[in-house]
Amino acid sequence: MKFYIETYGCQMNIYDSEIICSILFKSGFIKTSNLKKADIILLNTCSVREKPEKKIFNRFLKINKIKIFKNKKLKLGIVGCLATHYKNNLFDKLKFLDLIVGPDSYNKIPEMIKNLKTKKKEIDVRLANQERYTKIIPIPNGGRSAFISIMRGCDNMCTFCIVPYTRGREKSRNPNSILKECKLLYKKGYKEIILLGQNVDAYFWKNMKFFQLLELIAKTVPLMRVRFLTSYPSNITKNLLKVVKKYSNICKHFHLPLQSGSTRILSLMRRKYTVEEFLLIIKMIKKIIPDCSISSDIMTGFCTETQEDHRETIRIMNIIKFNFSFLFKYSSRQGTYAYRKLKDNVPNSLKISRLNEIIRLQKSHSFYRLKQNIGKIQEVLIEGISKKDENYYYGRNSKNDIIVFTKNKSKIGSYKKVKILNSTFTTLIGEIIP
């Protein structure tokens, strides 16, 4: 059978799609990039926000036309977070759906597909207490960087977040299997690994904490860059910062979701820090690793957010000046505490207005941070040819900044010293040092 898979959402979803491909290949399935040639179409889904969820539903309505008009035997499946969010209700929302599989049941997909020969529908959205994919070697989609999931799930139970309900409690992975995957990727020619977790710095296996795992990985594959995300602010420790500083192959970048600059709103969100504590964390990071970059997630329009709360977010953004941020307006997610107990009483028009304001502010901060690189020489991993100009390569530095530079005899996938000459609002411009 031929399968087709589309992925929506975060890096963890991309990694999960690689796991699903590996599982299906092992069972004799063949991957196709042509929707019309597939026997089964899977959409790996995200349910964190309302907008991507609507996009997924609309996509499936279009895909169903293939089933109606061209291939009545075609099977359609939803996997990932949307599956555990809606469970059986998905069959009511999308009556043509054949398969629903949650994030902890991917091993069962081949059997479930075969069962569809005699059954009309198949569903498994049970969440596990332990990591299910330790023995699965994912198949990356190519490129020079590869994801490695070191833990899944979340225990923080923020009031706005659906992740604990769709991915379950925190489950850390055996470090031996992580190191094995790192070595395999290195042998295959990958130059960079990105360690993933809903709270990557909450990793804990027996007596091993995240900073110890990170140091072990840096030593095991010293010629590979190591990135990690997403970090929960309260889990940042001096031990972790010292490891990041010590090893040149560990990237000097932290992604720390602030969510709001108002301590009152943070309390309503059930975040485990105040604004003052967040600022102290930033101060500690900058003291130990002065030239690192810090990115964030910021939400506008959360329940009961006032103009004063919004101004506090603006104030904190101006103090920190994040290198970049993912910015979005709050959308209530069915099943969360905020959905059940708090009032989503900020008008949508006001959410959009506030969002546009912080987007403009972040653009100015990103430009400010990028300009600080001008004149410096940085090591860049060449990732490919620039989409805007085929005479240029593009790559990233340790701080996760994108840099474009004139081609020379260097090869894609190699590390090169690049002098930064200029900056646009989003990209650094440089030249390779001979």
C-alpha positions in Angstrom: 0.0 0.0 0.0 1.1 3.5 -0.7 0.7 6.2 2.0 0.9 10.0 1.8 1.5 12.2 4.9 1.2 15.9 5.6 2.4 17.5 8.8 1.0 20.5 10.6 2.3 22.2 13.8 5.5 22.2 15.7 8.9 20.5 15.3 7.6 17.6 17.5 5.0 16.9 14.8 7.7 16.8 12.1 9.7 14.3 14.2 6.5 12.3 14.8 5.9 12.1 11.0 9.4 10.7 10.6 8.6 8.1 13.2 5.4 7.2 11.4 7.2 6.8 8.1 9.8 4.5 9.7 7.0 2.3 11.2 5.1 2.1 7.9 8.3 1.4 5.9 9.1 -1.5 8.3 5.6 -3.0 7.6 6.1 -2.8 3.8 4.2 0.4 3.0 5.5 2.7 0.3 5.6 6.5 0.6 4.3 8.6 -2.2 4.4 12.4 -2.7 1.3 12.2 -5.0 -2.0 12.5 -3.2 -3.9 10.9 -6.1 -1.7 7.7 -6.0 -2.1 7.1 -2.3 -4.1 4.2 -0.8 -4.1 6.0 2.6 -3.7 9.7 3.4 -2.6 10.8 6.9 -2.6 14.3 8.3 -0.4 14.7 11.3 -2.1 17.5 13.2 -1.7 20.3 15.8 -4.4 21.4 18.2 -2.6 24.1 20.1 -4.4 27.0 18.5 -7.7 27.5 16.6 -6.2 28.8 13.3 -4.2 25.7 12.4 -7.0 23.5 13.5 -9.4 25.1 11.0 -6.8 24.8 8.4 -6.6 21.1 8.9 -10.4 20.6 8.7 -10.5 22.6 5.5 -7.7 20.6 4.1 -9.4 17.4 4.8 -12.6 18.6 3.1 -10.6 19.2 -0.1 -8.8 15.8 0.2 -12.1 14.0 0.6 -13.0 15.1 -3.0 -10.3 12.7 -4.2 -12.1 9.9 -2.3 -15.5 10.9 -3.7 -14.6 11.4 -7.4 -11.4 9.4 -8.0 -10.7 6.7 -5.5 -13.6 5.4 -3.4 -11.2 2.9 -1.7 -9.0 5.6 -0.4 -8.6 5.7 3.4 -8.2 8.9 5.3 -6.7 9.3 8.8 -6.0 12.0 11.4 -3.0 11.4 13.7 -1.4 13.5 16.4 -2.8 16.1 18.8 -6.1 16.7 17.1 -6.9 13.0 17.5 -6.6 13.0 21.3 -8.3 16.4 21.5 -11.5 15.4 19.8 -11.3 11.5 20.0 -14.5 9.9 18.6 -16.1 13.3 18.0 -13.8 13.5 14.9 -15.9 10.9 13.2 -18.9 13.2 13.7 -17.1 16.2 12.4 -15.5 14.4 9.4 -17.9 11.5 8.6 -15.6 10.3 5.8 -12.7 9.8 8.2 -11.5 6.2 8.6 -8.6 6.3 11.1 -7.9 8.3 14.3 -4.5 7.8 16.0 -3.1 9.6 19.0 0.6 10.5 19.6 1.3 7.4 21.7 -0.3 4.9 19.3 1.7 5.2 16.1 3.2 1.7 16.5 -0.3 0.4 15.8 -1.0 2.3 12.6 0.0 -0.6 10.2 -2.3 -3.0 12.0 -5.1 -0.5 12.2 -4.8 0.2 8.4 -5.1 -3.5 7.7 -8.1 -3.8 10.0 -9.9 -1.2 7.8 -10.4 -4.0 5.2 -13.0 -5.5 7.5 -13.9 -2.6 9.8 -15.4 0.8 8.9 -13.5 2.8 11.4 -10.4 2.5 13.6 -9.4 4.6 16.6 -6.7 4.5 19.3 -6.0 7.7 21.3 -4.9 6.2 24.6 -2.0 8.0 26.2 1.0 6.1 27.7 3.0 6.5 30.9 6.3 5.7 29.1 8.0 6.6 25.9 6.7 4.3 23.2 9.3 4.9 20.4 12.7 4.2 22.0 13.5 1.4 19.5 12.2 3.3 16.4 14.8 5.0 14.2 13.0 8.0 12.5 13.7 8.8 8.9 14.5 12.5 8.5 13.2 14.3 5.4 16.7 15.3 4.4 18.7 18.5 4.9 21.5 19.1 7.3 19.6 19.3 10.6 17.6 16.5 12.2 15.2 16.5 15.2 15.6 14.1 18.1 12.8 13.9 20.7 14.2 13.4 24.2 10.9 13.7 26.1 7.2 14.0 25.5 4.2 15.5 27.3 3.9 18.2 29.9 3.2 18.4 33.6 2.8 22.1 34.0 -0.9 22.3 33.3 -1.0 26.0 32.1 -4.6 27.0 32.1 -4.6 27.9 28.3 -2.7 24.9 27.0 -4.2 21.7 25.5 -0.8 19.9 25.3 -1.1 17.9 28.6 -4.5 16.6 27.4 -3.3 15.7 23.9 0.2 14.4 24.7 -0.1 13.4 28.3 2.3 13.6 31.2 6.0 14.1 30.9 7.9 11.0 29.7 11.7 11.1 29.3 13.6 8.8 27.0 16.4 6.4 27.8 19.7 8.4 27.2 21.3 5.3 25.6 18.7 5.4 22.8 19.2 9.1 22.3 23.0 8.7 22.0 22.5 5.9 19.5 20.3 8.1 17.4 22.9 11.0 17.6 25.7 8.7 16.4 23.5 7.3 13.5 22.6 10.8 12.3 26.3 11.7 12.4 27.2 8.7 10.3 24.5 9.6 7.8 26.1 13.0 7.3 23.9 15.3 9.4 25.7 18.3 10.8 23.2 19.5 13.4 20.7 17.9 15.9 17.9 19.7 17.6 16.7 18.1 20.9 13.0 18.4 21.3 10.6 18.3 24.2 7.4 20.2 25.3 9.7 21.1 28.3 13.1 20.0 27.1 14.9 21.2 30.2 12.6 19.1 32.4 14.2 16.0 31.0 14.9 13.4 33.8 15.9 9.8 33.5 16.7 8.0 36.8 19.5 10.3 38.1 20.2 12.1 34.9 19.1 15.7 34.4 19.0 17.7 31.2 22.3 19.5 31.7 24.0 16.1 32.1 22.4 14.6 29.0 23.3 17.7 27.0 27.0 17.4 28.1 27.0 13.7 27.2 25.6 14.4 23.7 28.1 17.3 23.1 31.0 14.9 24.0 29.6 12.0 22.0 29.1 13.9 18.7 31.7 16.8 19.0 31.5 17.6 15.3 27.7 18.1 15.3 26.0 21.2 16.4 23.4 20.7 19.2 20.3 22.9 19.6 17.4 22.4 22.0 13.9 23.6 22.5 11.5 24.5 24.1 12.8 25.4 27.5 10.5 26.2 30.5 11.9 29.4 32.1 11.8 28.1 35.7 13.9 25.0 34.7 16.9 27.1 33.6 19.8 26.4 36.0 23.4 27.6 36.4 24.5 24.0 35.7 22.7 24.1 32.4 24.2 27.5 31.5 27.7 26.3 32.4 27.4 23.3 30.0 26.1 25.5 27.2 29.0 27.9 27.7 31.6 25.1 28.0 31.0 23.3 24.7 31.5 25.1 21.4 29.2 22.7 19.6 26.2 23.6 21.8 24.4 26.5 20.2 24.1 29.7 22.2 20.4 30.1 21.9 17.5 29.7 24.4 13.8 29.7 23.5 12.0 30.8 26.6 8.2 31.4 26.4 7.3 34.5 28.3 3.6 34.4 27.3 2.7 37.7 29.1 4.5 40.6 30.7 1.9 40.9 33.4 2.4 38.9 36.6 -1.4 39.0 37.1 -2.0 37.3 33.8 0.9 34.9 34.3 -0.8 33.8 37.6 -4.1 33.3 35.7 -2.2 31.2 33.1 -0.7 29.2 36.0 2.8 29.9 34.8 5.4 29.1 37.5 7.2 32.4 37.6 6.5 36.1 38.0 7.7 38.8 35.6 10.4 39.7 38.1 11.6 36.1 38.3 11.7 35.9 34.5 13.8 39.0 34.3 16.2 37.4 36.8 16.5 34.3 34.7 17.4 36.5 31.6 19.9 38.3 33.7 21.5 35.0 34.8 21.7 33.8 31.2 23.3 37.0 29.9 25.8 37.1 32.8 27.1 33.6 32.1 26.7 33.6 28.3 26.7 37.3 27.2 26.6 36.8 23.5 23.7 34.3 23.4 20.3 34.9 21.7 16.9 34.6 23.5 13.6 34.0 21.7 10.2 33.7 23.1 6.4 33.1 22.7 4.1 35.9 23.6 0.3 35.7 23.7 -2.0 38.7 23.6 -5.7 38.9 24.6 -5.7 36.2 27.3 -8.8 36.1 29.6 -9.5 39.4 31.4 -6.3 41.1 29.9 -6.6 44.8 30.4 -4.8 47.6 28.6 -2.5 47.9 31.6 -1.6 44.2 31.3 -0.9 44.8 27.6 1.3 47.8 28.4 3.3 45.6 30.9 4.0 43.1 28.1 5.2 46.0 26.0 7.4 47.2 28.9 9.0 43.8 29.4 9.6 43.4 25.7 11.4 46.7 25.6 13.6 45.7 28.6 14.6 42.3 27.1 14.5 42.9 23.4 14.1 39.3 22.3 16.1 38.3 19.2 12.8 37.0 17.8 9.4 35.8 19.1 6.4 33.8 18.0 3.5 36.1 18.6 -0.2 35.1 18.5 -3.6 36.0 19.9 -5.3 33.8 22.5 -7.8 31.3 21.3 -9.8 29.3 23.8 -9.2 25.6 23.6 -11.9 23.2 24.6 -10.9 21.0 27.5 -8.5 23.5 29.1 -9.0 25.1 32.5 -9.3 28.5 30.9 -12.1 27.2 28.6 -14.0 25.8 31.6 -13.4 28.4 34.3 -12.1 31.7 32.9 -13.9 34.3 30.7 -12.5 34.8 27.2 -13.8 38.4 27.4 -11.3 40.3 25.3 -12.9 41.3 22.0 -11.3 39.8 18.9 -10.7 43.2 17.3 -8.8 44.3 20.4 -6.8 41.0 20.4 -5.8 41.7 16.8 -4.9 45.4 17.6 -2.7 44.4 20.5 -1.1 41.6 18.5 -0.2 44.0 15.6 1.4 46.3 18.1 3.7 43.7 19.6 4.5 42.4 16.1 5.7 45.9 15.1 7.7 46.1 18.4 9.3 42.7 17.9 10.4 43.6 14.4 12.2 46.6 15.7 13.9 44.5 18.4 14.9 41.8 16.0 16.5 44.4 13.7 18.3 45.9 16.7 19.7 42.4 17.7 20.7 41.5 14.2 22.6 44.8 13.8 24.7 43.8 16.8 26.3 41.1 14.7 27.7 43.5 12.0 31.5 43.3 11.8 31.7 40.0 13.7 33.1 36.8 12.2 30.8 33.8 12.9 30.7 30.1 12.1 27.9 29.3 9.8 26.4 25.9 8.7 25.7 26.2 5.0 22.1 24.9 4.6 21.3 25.6 1.0 20.9 28.0 -1.8 19.1 31.3 -1.1 15.5 31.3 -2.5 15.8 34.9 -3.4 19.1 34.8 -5.2 20.7 31.6 -6.5 24.2 33.3 -6.3 23.9 33.2 -2.6 24.0 30.5 0.1 22.1 30.7 3.3 22.8 29.2 6.7 22.6 29.8 10.5 25.0 30.8 13.2 25.1 29.5 16.7 22.4 32.0 17.8 20.0 30.7 15.1 20.2 33.9 13.0 19.8 33.4 9.3 22.7 34.6 7.2 23.0 34.9 3.4 26.4 35.1 1.7 27.9 34.9 -1.7 28.7 31.4 -3.0 32.2 30.2 -3.4 33.7 26.7 -3.8 32.3 25.7 -0.4 29.8 22.9 -0.2 26.3 22.8 1.3 26.6 21.1 4.7 30.0 22.5 5.5 30.9 24.9 8.3 32.5 28.2 7.2 33.6 31.4 8.9 31.5 34.3 7.7 32.1 38.0 8.3 28.8 39.9 8.8 28.6 43.0 6.6 25.0 44.1 6.9 21.5 43.3 8.0 18.0 43.5 6.8 15.1 43.4 9.2 15.1 39.5 9.2 18.5 38.4 7.8 22.2 39.0 8.1 24.3 39.5 5.0 28.0 38.4 5.0 30.9 37.0 3.1 32.9 33.8 3.6 36.4 34.4 5.1 39.0 32.6 2.8 
